Amino acid sequence: GGKSARQKVHKHVLIRRTIIPGSQPGPGSKIGIGISFGVTAKGEVFITGMAPNGPAKASGQIRRGDQLLSVDGQDVKGWDVNDIVKLIVGDPGSSVAIDAYGLGTEEGGIKESPRPSNNPAGLA
């Protein structure tokens, strides 16, 4: 049995925007998928956190530390945080397609967690 290298994979995930229990968005308000992210100096977007009961975490597909490549087919590298948020949020019950690049879905300690400090951060 060889040891499996923890290699990064490209993930294409469809996530349904569902209202997180306990949060009460007003009528007609747009909701996201429960991720926070930061943008590095190079313009790369990394997921820095996930709402414990949010749709993104529930999907089991994407995780903290993943690089966010595109939202609904739109490449987000170099984008302003607020514009990325606008892409991710939408009507409750609708779905958003996320492309991410990161470690596979097997559980394990995450050593590398890019923490863009004092860089722009968004929540969606």
MODELLER restraints for C-alpha pairs under 7 A, 6 or more apart:
rsr = mdl.restraints
at = mdl.atoms
rsr.add(forms.Gaussian(group=physical.xy_distance, feature=features.Distance(at['CA:6:A'], at['CA:103:A']), mean=6.60, stdev=0.5))
rsr.add(forms.Gaussian(group=physical.xy_distance, feature=features.Distance(at['CA:7:A'], at['CA:103:A']), mean=5.98, stdev=0.5))
rsr.add(forms.Gaussian(group=physical.xy_distance, feature=features.Distance(at['CA:8:A'], at['CA:101:A']), mean=6.51, stdev=0.5))
rsr.add(forms.Gaussian(group=physical.xy_distance, feature=features.Distance(at['CA:8:A'], at['CA:102:A']), mean=4.61, stdev=0.5))
rsr.add(forms.Gaussian(group=physical.xy_distance, feature=features.Distance(at['CA:8:A'], at['CA:103:A']), mean=4.33, stdev=0.5))
rsr.add(forms.Gaussian(group=physical.xy_distance, feature=features.Distance(at['CA:8:A'], at['CA:104:A']), mean=6.37, stdev=0.5))
rsr.add(forms.Gaussian(group=physical.xy_distance, feature=features.Distance(at['CA:9:A'], at['CA:101:A']), mean=5.66, stdev=0.5))
rsr.add(forms.Gaussian(group=physical.xy_distance, feature=features.Distance(at['CA:9:A'], at['CA:102:A']), mean=5.51, stdev=0.5))
rsr.add(forms.Gaussian(group=physical.xy_distance, feature=features.Distance(at['CA:9:A'], at['CA:103:A']), mean=5.99, stdev=0.5))
rsr.add(forms.Gaussian(group=physical.xy_distance, feature=features.Distance(at['CA:9:A'], at['CA:104:A']), mean=6.13, stdev=0.5))
rsr.add(forms.Gaussian(group=physical.xy_distance, feature=features.Distance(at['CA:10:A'], at['CA:100:A']), mean=5.97, stdev=0.5))
rsr.add(forms.Gaussian(group=physical.xy_distance, feature=features.Distance(at['CA:10:A'], at['CA:101:A']), mean=4.60, stdev=0.5))
rsr.add(forms.Gaussian(group=physical.xy_distance, feature=features.Distance(at['CA:10:A'], at['CA:102:A']), mean=6.73, stdev=0.5))
rsr.add(forms.Gaussian(group=physical.xy_distance, feature=features.Distance(at['CA:11:A'], at['CA:99:A']), mean=5.61, stdev=0.5))
rsr.add(forms.Gaussian(group=physical.xy_distance, feature=features.Distance(at['CA:11:A'], at['CA:100:A']), mean=5.12, stdev=0.5))
rsr.add(forms.Gaussian(group=physical.xy_distance, feature=features.Distance(at['CA:11:A'], at['CA:101:A']), mean=5.98, stdev=0.5))
rsr.add(forms.Gaussian(group=physical.xy_distance, feature=features.Distance(at['CA:12:A'], at['CA:98:A']), mean=5.81, stdev=0.5))
rsr.add(forms.Gaussian(group=physical.xy_distance, feature=features.Distance(at['CA:12:A'], at['CA:99:A']), mean=4.55, stdev=0.5))
rsr.add(forms.Gaussian(group=physical.xy_distance, feature=features.Distance(at['CA:12:A'], at['CA:100:A']), mean=6.53, stdev=0.5))
rsr.add(forms.Gaussian(group=physical.xy_distance, feature=features.Distance(at['CA:13:A'], at['CA:61:A']), mean=6.83, stdev=0.5))
rsr.add(forms.Gaussian(group=physical.xy_distance, feature=features.Distance(at['CA:13:A'], at['CA:97:A']), mean=5.72, stdev=0.5))
rsr.add(forms.Gaussian(group=physical.xy_distance, feature=features.Distance(at['CA:13:A'], at['CA:98:A']), mean=5.16, stdev=0.5))
rsr.add(forms.Gaussian(group=physical.xy_distance, feature=features.Distance(at['CA:13:A'], at['CA:99:A']), mean=6.33, stdev=0.5))
rsr.add(forms.Gaussian(group=physical.xy_distance, feature=features.Distance(at['CA:14:A'], at['CA:95:A']), mean=6.44, stdev=0.5))
rsr.add(forms.Gaussian(group=physical.xy_distance, feature=features.Distance(at['CA:14:A'], at['CA:96:A']), mean=5.69, stdev=0.5))
rsr.add(forms.Gaussian(group=physical.xy_distance, feature=features.Distance(at['CA:14:A'], at['CA:97:A']), mean=4.44, stdev=0.5))
rsr.add(forms.Gaussian(group=physical.xy_distance, feature=features.Distance(at['CA:14:A'], at['CA:98:A']), mean=6.19, stdev=0.5))
rsr.add(forms.Gaussian(group=physical.xy_distance, feature=features.Distance(at['CA:15:A'], at['CA:55:A']), mean=6.64, stdev=0.5))
rsr.add(forms.Gaussian(group=physical.xy_distance, feature=features.Distance(at['CA:15:A'], at['CA:56:A']), mean=6.50, stdev=0.5))
rsr.add(forms.Gaussian(group=physical.xy_distance, feature=features.Distance(at['CA:15:A'], at['CA:59:A']), mean=6.88, stdev=0.5))
rsr.add(forms.Gaussian(group=physical.xy_distance, feature=features.Distance(at['CA:15:A'], at['CA:95:A']), mean=5.39, stdev=0.5))
rsr.add(forms.Gaussian(group=physical.xy_distance, feature=features.Distance(at['CA:15:A'], at['CA:96:A']), mean=5.38, stdev=0.5))
rsr.add(forms.Gaussian(group=physical.xy_distance, feature=features.Distance(at['CA:15:A'], at['CA:97:A']), mean=6.34, stdev=0.5))
rsr.add(forms.Gaussian(group=physical.xy_distance, feature=features.Distance(at['CA:16:A'], at['CA:55:A']), mean=6.65, stdev=0.5))
rsr.add(forms.Gaussian(group=physical.xy_distance, feature=features.Distance(at['CA:16:A'], at['CA:93:A']), mean=6.04, stdev=0.5))
rsr.add(forms.Gaussian(group=physical.xy_distance, feature=features.Distance(at['CA:16:A'], at['CA:94:A']), mean=5.72, stdev=0.5))
rsr.add(forms.Gaussian(group=physical.xy_distance, feature=features.Distance(at['CA:16:A'], at['CA:95:A']), mean=4.10, stdev=0.5))
rsr.add(forms.Gaussian(group=physical.xy_distance, feature=features.Distance(at['CA:16:A'], at['CA:96:A']), mean=6.34, stdev=0.5))
rsr.add(forms.Gaussian(group=physical.xy_distance, feature=features.Distance(at['CA:17:A'], at['CA:31:A']), mean=6.55, stdev=0.5))
rsr.add(forms.Gaussian(group=physical.xy_distance, feature=features.Distance(at['CA:17:A'], at['CA:32:A']), mean=5.91, stdev=0.5))
rsr.add(forms.Gaussian(group=physical.xy_distance, feature=features.Distance(at['CA:17:A'], at['CA:33:A']), mean=5.47, stdev=0.5))
rsr.add(forms.Gaussian(group=physical.xy_distance, feature=features.Distance(at['CA:17:A'], at['CA:55:A']), mean=6.50, stdev=0.5))
rsr.add(forms.Gaussian(group=physical.xy_distance, feature=features.Distance(at['CA:17:A'], at['CA:92:A']), mean=5.28, stdev=0.5))
rsr.add(forms.Gaussian(group=physical.xy_distance, feature=features.Distance(at['CA:17:A'], at['CA:93:A']), mean=5.23, stdev=0.5))
rsr.add(forms.Gaussian(group=physical.xy_distance, feature=features.Distance(at['CA:17:A'], at['CA:94:A']), mean=5.61, stdev=0.5))
rsr.add(forms.Gaussian(group=physical.xy_distance, feature=features.Distance(at['CA:17:A'], at['CA:95:A']), mean=5.69, stdev=0.5))
rsr.add(forms.Gaussian(group=physical.xy_distance, feature=features.Distance(at['CA:18:A'], at['CA:55:A']), mean=6.31, stdev=0.5))
rsr.add(forms.Gaussian(group=physical.xy_distance, feature=features.Distance(at['CA:18:A'], at['CA:92:A']), mean=5.54, stdev=0.5))
rsr.add(forms.Gaussian(group=physical.xy_distance, feature=features.Distance(at['CA:18:A'], at['CA:93:A']), mean=5.63, stdev=0.5))
rsr.add(forms.Gaussian(group=physical.xy_distance, feature=features.Distance(at['CA:19:A'], at['CA:31:A']), mean=6.98, stdev=0.5))
rsr.add(forms.Gaussian(group=physical.xy_distance, feature=features.Distance(at['CA:19:A'], at['CA:92:A']), mean=6.54, stdev=0.5))
rsr.add(forms.Gaussian(group=physical.xy_distance, feature=features.Distance(at['CA:20:A'], at['CA:53:A']), mean=6.40, stdev=0.5))
rsr.add(forms.Gaussian(group=physical.xy_distance, feature=features.Distance(at['CA:20:A'], at['CA:54:A']), mean=5.75, stdev=0.5))
rsr.add(forms.Gaussian(group=physical.xy_distance, feature=features.Distance(at['CA:30:A'], at['CA:89:A']), mean=5.75, stdev=0.5))
rsr.add(forms.Gaussian(group=physical.xy_distance, feature=features.Distance(at['CA:30:A'], at['CA:90:A']), mean=4.69, stdev=0.5))
rsr.add(forms.Gaussian(group=physical.xy_distance, feature=features.Distance(at['CA:30:A'], at['CA:91:A']), mean=4.97, stdev=0.5))
rsr.add(forms.Gaussian(group=physical.xy_distance, feature=features.Distance(at['CA:30:A'], at['CA:92:A']), mean=6.61, stdev=0.5))
rsr.add(forms.Gaussian(group=physical.xy_distance, feature=features.Distance(at['CA:31:A'], at['CA:89:A']), mean=4.97, stdev=0.5))
rsr.add(forms.Gaussian(group=physical.xy_distance, feature=features.Distance(at['CA:31:A'], at['CA:90:A']), mean=5.47, stdev=0.5))
rsr.add(forms.Gaussian(group=physical.xy_distance, feature=features.Distance(at['CA:31:A'], at['CA:91:A']), mean=6.25, stdev=0.5))
rsr.add(forms.Gaussian(group=physical.xy_distance, feature=features.Distance(at['CA:31:A'], at['CA:92:A']), mean=6.06, stdev=0.5))
rsr.add(forms.Gaussian(group=physical.xy_distance, feature=features.Distance(at['CA:32:A'], at['CA:88:A']), mean=5.79, stdev=0.5))
rsr.add(forms.Gaussian(group=physical.xy_distance, feature=features.Distance(at['CA:32:A'], at['CA:89:A']), mean=4.08, stdev=0.5))
rsr.add(forms.Gaussian(group=physical.xy_distance, feature=features.Distance(at['CA:32:A'], at['CA:90:A']), mean=6.42, stdev=0.5))
rsr.add(forms.Gaussian(group=physical.xy_distance, feature=features.Distance(at['CA:32:A'], at['CA:124:A']), mean=4.54, stdev=0.5))
rsr.add(forms.Gaussian(group=physical.xy_distance, feature=features.Distance(at['CA:33:A'], at['CA:54:A']), mean=5.96, stdev=0.5))
rsr.add(forms.Gaussian(group=physical.xy_distance, feature=features.Distance(at['CA:33:A'], at['CA:55:A']), mean=5.09, stdev=0.5))
rsr.add(forms.Gaussian(group=physical.xy_distance, feature=features.Distance(at['CA:33:A'], at['CA:56:A']), mean=5.31, stdev=0.5))
rsr.add(forms.Gaussian(group=physical.xy_distance, feature=features.Distance(at['CA:33:A'], at['CA:124:A']), mean=6.01, stdev=0.5))
rsr.add(forms.Gaussian(group=physical.xy_distance, feature=features.Distance(at['CA:34:A'], at['CA:50:A']), mean=5.71, stdev=0.5))
rsr.add(forms.Gaussian(group=physical.xy_distance, feature=features.Distance(at['CA:34:A'], at['CA:51:A']), mean=4.87, stdev=0.5))
rsr.add(forms.Gaussian(group=physical.xy_distance, feature=features.Distance(at['CA:34:A'], at['CA:54:A']), mean=4.63, stdev=0.5))
rsr.add(forms.Gaussian(group=physical.xy_distance, feature=features.Distance(at['CA:34:A'], at['CA:55:A']), mean=6.21, stdev=0.5))
rsr.add(forms.Gaussian(group=physical.xy_distance, feature=features.Distance(at['CA:34:A'], at['CA:56:A']), mean=5.93, stdev=0.5))
rsr.add(forms.Gaussian(group=physical.xy_distance, feature=features.Distance(at['CA:34:A'], at['CA:124:A']), mean=5.66, stdev=0.5))
rsr.add(forms.Gaussian(group=physical.xy_distance, feature=features.Distance(at['CA:35:A'], at['CA:47:A']), mean=6.78, stdev=0.5))
rsr.add(forms.Gaussian(group=physical.xy_distance, feature=features.Distance(at['CA:35:A'], at['CA:49:A']), mean=5.76, stdev=0.5))
rsr.add(forms.Gaussian(group=physical.xy_distance, feature=features.Distance(at['CA:35:A'], at['CA:50:A']), mean=4.44, stdev=0.5))
rsr.add(forms.Gaussian(group=physical.xy_distance, feature=features.Distance(at['CA:35:A'], at['CA:51:A']), mean=6.11, stdev=0.5))
rsr.add(forms.Gaussian(group=physical.xy_distance, feature=features.Distance(at['CA:35:A'], at['CA:56:A']), mean=6.72, stdev=0.5))
rsr.add(forms.Gaussian(group=physical.xy_distance, feature=features.Distance(at['CA:35:A'], at['CA:123:A']), mean=5.89, stdev=0.5))
rsr.add(forms.Gaussian(group=physical.xy_distance, feature=features.Distance(at['CA:35:A'], at['CA:124:A']), mean=5.48, stdev=0.5))
rsr.add(forms.Gaussian(group=physical.xy_distance, feature=features.Distance(at['CA:36:A'], at['CA:47:A']), mean=5.94, stdev=0.5))
rsr.add(forms.Gaussian(group=physical.xy_distance, feature=features.Distance(at['CA:36:A'], at['CA:48:A']), mean=5.58, stdev=0.5))
rsr.add(forms.Gaussian(group=physical.xy_distance, feature=features.Distance(at['CA:36:A'], at['CA:49:A']), mean=4.98, stdev=0.5))
rsr.add(forms.Gaussian(group=physical.xy_distance, feature=features.Distance(at['CA:36:A'], at['CA:50:A']), mean=6.14, stdev=0.5))
rsr.add(forms.Gaussian(group=physical.xy_distance, feature=features.Distance(at['CA:36:A'], at['CA:122:A']), mean=5.55, stdev=0.5))
rsr.add(forms.Gaussian(group=physical.xy_distance, feature=features.Distance(at['CA:36:A'], at['CA:123:A']), mean=4.22, stdev=0.5))
rsr.add(forms.Gaussian(group=physical.xy_distance, feature=features.Distance(at['CA:36:A'], at['CA:124:A']), mean=6.21, stdev=0.5))
rsr.add(forms.Gaussian(group=physical.xy_distance, feature=features.Distance(at['CA:37:A'], at['CA:45:A']), mean=6.69, stdev=0.5))
rsr.add(forms.Gaussian(group=physical.xy_distance, feature=features.Distance(at['CA:37:A'], at['CA:46:A']), mean=5.42, stdev=0.5))
rsr.add(forms.Gaussian(group=physical.xy_distance, feature=features.Distance(at['CA:37:A'], at['CA:47:A']), mean=4.20, stdev=0.5))
rsr.add(forms.Gaussian(group=physical.xy_distance, feature=features.Distance(at['CA:37:A'], at['CA:48:A']), mean=4.80, stdev=0.5))
rsr.add(forms.Gaussian(group=physical.xy_distance, feature=features.Distance(at['CA:37:A'], at['CA:49:A']), mean=6.69, stdev=0.5))
rsr.add(forms.Gaussian(group=physical.xy_distance, feature=features.Distance(at['CA:37:A'], at['CA:121:A']), mean=5.56, stdev=0.5))
rsr.add(forms.Gaussian(group=physical.xy_distance, feature=features.Distance(at['CA:37:A'], at['CA:122:A']), mean=5.30, stdev=0.5))
rsr.add(forms.Gaussian(group=physical.xy_distance, feature=features.Distance(at['CA:37:A'], at['CA:123:A']), mean=6.40, stdev=0.5))
rsr.add(forms.Gaussian(group=physical.xy_distance, feature=features.Distance(at['CA:38:A'], at['CA:45:A']), mean=5.72, stdev=0.5))
rsr.add(forms.Gaussian(group=physical.xy_distance, feature=features.Distance(at['CA:38:A'], at['CA:46:A']), mean=5.47, stdev=0.5))
rsr.add(forms.Gaussian(group=physical.xy_distance, feature=features.Distance(at['CA:38:A'], at['CA:47:A']), mean=6.53, stdev=0.5))
rsr.add(forms.Gaussian(group=physical.xy_distance, feature=features.Distance(at['CA:38:A'], at['CA:48:A']), mean=6.41, stdev=0.5))
rsr.add(forms.Gaussian(group=physical.xy_distance, feature=features.Distance(at['CA:38:A'], at['CA:116:A']), mean=5.71, stdev=0.5))
rsr.add(forms.Gaussian(group=physical.xy_distance, feature=features.Distance(at['CA:38:A'], at['CA:119:A']), mean=6.51, stdev=0.5))
rsr.add(forms.Gaussian(group=physical.xy_distance, feature=features.Distance(at['CA:38:A'], at['CA:120:A']), mean=5.73, stdev=0.5))
rsr.add(forms.Gaussian(group=physical.xy_distance, feature=features.Distance(at['CA:38:A'], at['CA:121:A']), mean=4.22, stdev=0.5))
rsr.add(forms.Gaussian(group=physical.xy_distance, feature=features.Distance(at['CA:38:A'], at['CA:122:A']), mean=6.23, stdev=0.5))
rsr.add(forms.Gaussian(group=physical.xy_distance, feature=features.Distance(at['CA:39:A'], at['CA:45:A']), mean=4.50, stdev=0.5))
rsr.add(forms.Gaussian(group=physical.xy_distance, feature=features.Distance(at['CA:39:A'], at['CA:46:A']), mean=6.39, stdev=0.5))
rsr.add(forms.Gaussian(group=physical.xy_distance, feature=features.Distance(at['CA:39:A'], at['CA:116:A']), mean=6.64, stdev=0.5))
rsr.add(forms.Gaussian(group=physical.xy_distance, feature=features.Distance(at['CA:39:A'], at['CA:119:A']), mean=6.16, stdev=0.5))
rsr.add(forms.Gaussian(group=physical.xy_distance, feature=features.Distance(at['CA:39:A'], at['CA:120:A']), mean=5.75, stdev=0.5))
rsr.add(forms.Gaussian(group=physical.xy_distance, feature=features.Distance(at['CA:39:A'], at['CA:121:A']), mean=6.50, stdev=0.5))
rsr.add(forms.Gaussian(group=physical.xy_distance, feature=features.Distance(at['CA:40:A'], at['CA:116:A']), mean=5.88, stdev=0.5))
rsr.add(forms.Gaussian(group=physical.xy_distance, feature=features.Distance(at['CA:40:A'], at['CA:119:A']), mean=6.32, stdev=0.5))
rsr.add(forms.Gaussian(group=physical.xy_distance, feature=features.Distance(at['CA:43:A'], at['CA:77:A']), mean=5.46, stdev=0.5))
rsr.add(forms.Gaussian(group=physical.xy_distance, feature=features.Distance(at['CA:43:A'], at['CA:78:A']), mean=4.00, stdev=0.5))
rsr.add(forms.Gaussian(group=physical.xy_distance, feature=features.Distance(at['CA:43:A'], at['CA:79:A']), mean=6.86, stdev=0.5))
rsr.add(forms.Gaussian(group=physical.xy_distance, feature=features.Distance(at['CA:44:A'], at['CA:77:A']), mean=5.29, stdev=0.5))
rsr.add(forms.Gaussian(group=physical.xy_distance, feature=features.Distance(at['CA:44:A'], at['CA:78:A']), mean=6.39, stdev=0.5))
rsr.add(forms.Gaussian(group=physical.xy_distance, feature=features.Distance(at['CA:45:A'], at['CA:67:A']), mean=5.69, stdev=0.5))
rsr.add(forms.Gaussian(group=physical.xy_distance, feature=features.Distance(at['CA:45:A'], at['CA:68:A']), mean=5.30, stdev=0.5))
rsr.add(forms.Gaussian(group=physical.xy_distance, feature=features.Distance(at['CA:45:A'], at['CA:77:A']), mean=6.42, stdev=0.5))
rsr.add(forms.Gaussian(group=physical.xy_distance, feature=features.Distance(at['CA:46:A'], at['CA:65:A']), mean=6.00, stdev=0.5))
rsr.add(forms.Gaussian(group=physical.xy_distance, feature=features.Distance(at['CA:46:A'], at['CA:66:A']), mean=5.72, stdev=0.5))
rsr.add(forms.Gaussian(group=physical.xy_distance, feature=features.Distance(at['CA:46:A'], at['CA:67:A']), mean=4.34, stdev=0.5))
rsr.add(forms.Gaussian(group=physical.xy_distance, feature=features.Distance(at['CA:46:A'], at['CA:68:A']), mean=5.56, stdev=0.5))
rsr.add(forms.Gaussian(group=physical.xy_distance, feature=features.Distance(at['CA:47:A'], at['CA:64:A']), mean=5.11, stdev=0.5))
rsr.add(forms.Gaussian(group=physical.xy_distance, feature=features.Distance(at['CA:47:A'], at['CA:65:A']), mean=5.36, stdev=0.5))
rsr.add(forms.Gaussian(group=physical.xy_distance, feature=features.Distance(at['CA:47:A'], at['CA:66:A']), mean=5.54, stdev=0.5))
rsr.add(forms.Gaussian(group=physical.xy_distance, feature=features.Distance(at['CA:47:A'], at['CA:67:A']), mean=6.26, stdev=0.5))
rsr.add(forms.Gaussian(group=physical.xy_distance, feature=features.Distance(at['CA:47:A'], at['CA:68:A']), mean=6.61, stdev=0.5))
rsr.add(forms.Gaussian(group=physical.xy_distance, feature=features.Distance(at['CA:48:A'], at['CA:64:A']), mean=5.24, stdev=0.5))
rsr.add(forms.Gaussian(group=physical.xy_distance, feature=features.Distance(at['CA:48:A'], at['CA:65:A']), mean=5.97, stdev=0.5))
rsr.add(forms.Gaussian(group=physical.xy_distance, feature=features.Distance(at['CA:48:A'], at['CA:115:A']), mean=6.52, stdev=0.5))
rsr.add(forms.Gaussian(group=physical.xy_distance, feature=features.Distance(at['CA:49:A'], at['CA:64:A']), mean=5.40, stdev=0.5))
rsr.add(forms.Gaussian(group=physical.xy_distance, feature=features.Distance(at['CA:50:A'], at['CA:57:A']), mean=6.22, stdev=0.5))
rsr.add(forms.Gaussian(group=physical.xy_distance, feature=features.Distance(at['CA:50:A'], at['CA:64:A']), mean=6.78, stdev=0.5))
rsr.add(forms.Gaussian(group=physical.xy_distance, feature=features.Distance(at['CA:51:A'], at['CA:57:A']), mean=6.89, stdev=0.5))
rsr.add(forms.Gaussian(group=physical.xy_distance, feature=features.Distance(at['CA:56:A'], at['CA:62:A']), mean=6.73, stdev=0.5))
rsr.add(forms.Gaussian(group=physical.xy_distance, feature=features.Distance(at['CA:60:A'], at['CA:105:A']), mean=6.83, stdev=0.5))
rsr.add(forms.Gaussian(group=physical.xy_distance, feature=features.Distance(at['CA:61:A'], at['CA:105:A']), mean=5.92, stdev=0.5))
rsr.add(forms.Gaussian(group=physical.xy_distance, feature=features.Distance(at['CA:65:A'], at['CA:113:A']), mean=4.98, stdev=0.5))
rsr.add(forms.Gaussian(group=physical.xy_distance, feature=features.Distance(at['CA:65:A'], at['CA:114:A']), mean=5.96, stdev=0.5))
rsr.add(forms.Gaussian(group=physical.xy_distance, feature=features.Distance(at['CA:66:A'], at['CA:100:A']), mean=6.15, stdev=0.5))
rsr.add(forms.Gaussian(group=physical.xy_distance, feature=features.Distance(at['CA:66:A'], at['CA:101:A']), mean=5.55, stdev=0.5))
rsr.add(forms.Gaussian(group=physical.xy_distance, feature=features.Distance(at['CA:66:A'], at['CA:102:A']), mean=4.48, stdev=0.5))
rsr.add(forms.Gaussian(group=physical.xy_distance, feature=features.Distance(at['CA:67:A'], at['CA:100:A']), mean=5.43, stdev=0.5))
rsr.add(forms.Gaussian(group=physical.xy_distance, feature=features.Distance(at['CA:67:A'], at['CA:101:A']), mean=5.08, stdev=0.5))
rsr.add(forms.Gaussian(group=physical.xy_distance, feature=features.Distance(at['CA:67:A'], at['CA:102:A']), mean=6.24, stdev=0.5))
rsr.add(forms.Gaussian(group=physical.xy_distance, feature=features.Distance(at['CA:68:A'], at['CA:99:A']), mean=6.31, stdev=0.5))
rsr.add(forms.Gaussian(group=physical.xy_distance, feature=features.Distance(at['CA:68:A'], at['CA:100:A']), mean=4.60, stdev=0.5))
rsr.add(forms.Gaussian(group=physical.xy_distance, feature=features.Distance(at['CA:68:A'], at['CA:101:A']), mean=6.65, stdev=0.5))
rsr.add(forms.Gaussian(group=physical.xy_distance, feature=features.Distance(at['CA:69:A'], at['CA:75:A']), mean=5.95, stdev=0.5))
rsr.add(forms.Gaussian(group=physical.xy_distance, feature=features.Distance(at['CA:69:A'], at['CA:76:A']), mean=6.10, stdev=0.5))
rsr.add(forms.Gaussian(group=physical.xy_distance, feature=features.Distance(at['CA:69:A'], at['CA:77:A']), mean=6.71, stdev=0.5))
rsr.add(forms.Gaussian(group=physical.xy_distance, feature=features.Distance(at['CA:69:A'], at['CA:99:A']), mean=5.31, stdev=0.5))
rsr.add(forms.Gaussian(group=physical.xy_distance, feature=features.Distance(at['CA:69:A'], at['CA:100:A']), mean=5.18, stdev=0.5))
rsr.add(forms.Gaussian(group=physical.xy_distance, feature=features.Distance(at['CA:69:A'], at['CA:101:A']), mean=6.91, stdev=0.5))
rsr.add(forms.Gaussian(group=physical.xy_distance, feature=features.Distance(at['CA:70:A'], at['CA:76:A']), mean=5.30, stdev=0.5))
rsr.add(forms.Gaussian(group=physical.xy_distance, feature=features.Distance(at['CA:70:A'], at['CA:98:A']), mean=5.95, stdev=0.5))
rsr.add(forms.Gaussian(group=physical.xy_distance, feature=features.Distance(at['CA:70:A'], at['CA:99:A']), mean=5.05, stdev=0.5))
rsr.add(forms.Gaussian(group=physical.xy_distance, feature=features.Distance(at['CA:71:A'], at['CA:87:A']), mean=6.55, stdev=0.5))
rsr.add(forms.Gaussian(group=physical.xy_distance, feature=features.Distance(at['CA:71:A'], at['CA:88:A']), mean=6.62, stdev=0.5))
rsr.add(forms.Gaussian(group=physical.xy_distance, feature=features.Distance(at['CA:71:A'], at['CA:97:A']), mean=5.75, stdev=0.5))
rsr.add(forms.Gaussian(group=physical.xy_distance, feature=features.Distance(at['CA:71:A'], at['CA:98:A']), mean=4.86, stdev=0.5))
rsr.add(forms.Gaussian(group=physical.xy_distance, feature=features.Distance(at['CA:71:A'], at['CA:99:A']), mean=6.46, stdev=0.5))
rsr.add(forms.Gaussian(group=physical.xy_distance, feature=features.Distance(at['CA:72:A'], at['CA:96:A']), mean=6.00, stdev=0.5))
rsr.add(forms.Gaussian(group=physical.xy_distance, feature=features.Distance(at['CA:72:A'], at['CA:97:A']), mean=4.65, stdev=0.5))
rsr.add(forms.Gaussian(group=physical.xy_distance, feature=features.Distance(at['CA:72:A'], at['CA:98:A']), mean=6.27, stdev=0.5))
rsr.add(forms.Gaussian(group=physical.xy_distance, feature=features.Distance(at['CA:76:A'], at['CA:84:A']), mean=6.70, stdev=0.5))
rsr.add(forms.Gaussian(group=physical.xy_distance, feature=features.Distance(at['CA:81:A'], at['CA:120:A']), mean=6.44, stdev=0.5))
rsr.add(forms.Gaussian(group=physical.xy_distance, feature=features.Distance(at['CA:81:A'], at['CA:121:A']), mean=6.45, stdev=0.5))
rsr.add(forms.Gaussian(group=physical.xy_distance, feature=features.Distance(at['CA:81:A'], at['CA:122:A']), mean=5.62, stdev=0.5))
rsr.add(forms.Gaussian(group=physical.xy_distance, feature=features.Distance(at['CA:82:A'], at['CA:122:A']), mean=6.80, stdev=0.5))
rsr.add(forms.Gaussian(group=physical.xy_distance, feature=features.Distance(at['CA:85:A'], at['CA:122:A']), mean=6.57, stdev=0.5))
rsr.add(forms.Gaussian(group=physical.xy_distance, feature=features.Distance(at['CA:85:A'], at['CA:123:A']), mean=6.74, stdev=0.5))
rsr.add(forms.Gaussian(group=physical.xy_distance, feature=features.Distance(at['CA:85:A'], at['CA:124:A']), mean=5.47, stdev=0.5))
rsr.add(forms.Gaussian(group=physical.xy_distance, feature=features.Distance(at['CA:88:A'], at['CA:96:A']), mean=6.80, stdev=0.5))
rsr.add(forms.Gaussian(group=physical.xy_distance, feature=features.Distance(at['CA:88:A'], at['CA:124:A']), mean=6.27, stdev=0.5))
rsr.add(forms.Gaussian(group=physical.xy_distance, feature=features.Distance(at['CA:89:A'], at['CA:124:A']), mean=6.17, stdev=0.5))
